[in-house]
Amino acid sequence: MWKVSPLRLHETRGLLRPERTPGGTRRYSPDDLDRVRRIGRLLTDGLNLTGISMVLDLEEQNTHLLATNQAGRQAQDSWTR
């Protein structure tokens, strides 16, 4: 039986996207390592990889929406001054 590295499995499932060197070696950033820890917590909480993918996608969307909302509020504040 072949044993697949969890990091490679997460990458195959699209949960991680580490940078690569020209030789193909994975380079994990601090954000990648935070994401690995988040995946580990979600696995511990009982989610499967499909559920984790959905949670991570929703978290990214939420972060983007919050930033967009904040930018809109700042622009509105500058117009009303």
Buried (B, 14 or more C-beta within 10 A) or exposed (E): EEEEEBBEEBBEEEBBEBEEEEEEEBEEEEEBEEBBEBBEEBBEEEBEBEEBBEBBEEEEEEEEEEEEEEEEEEEEEEEEE
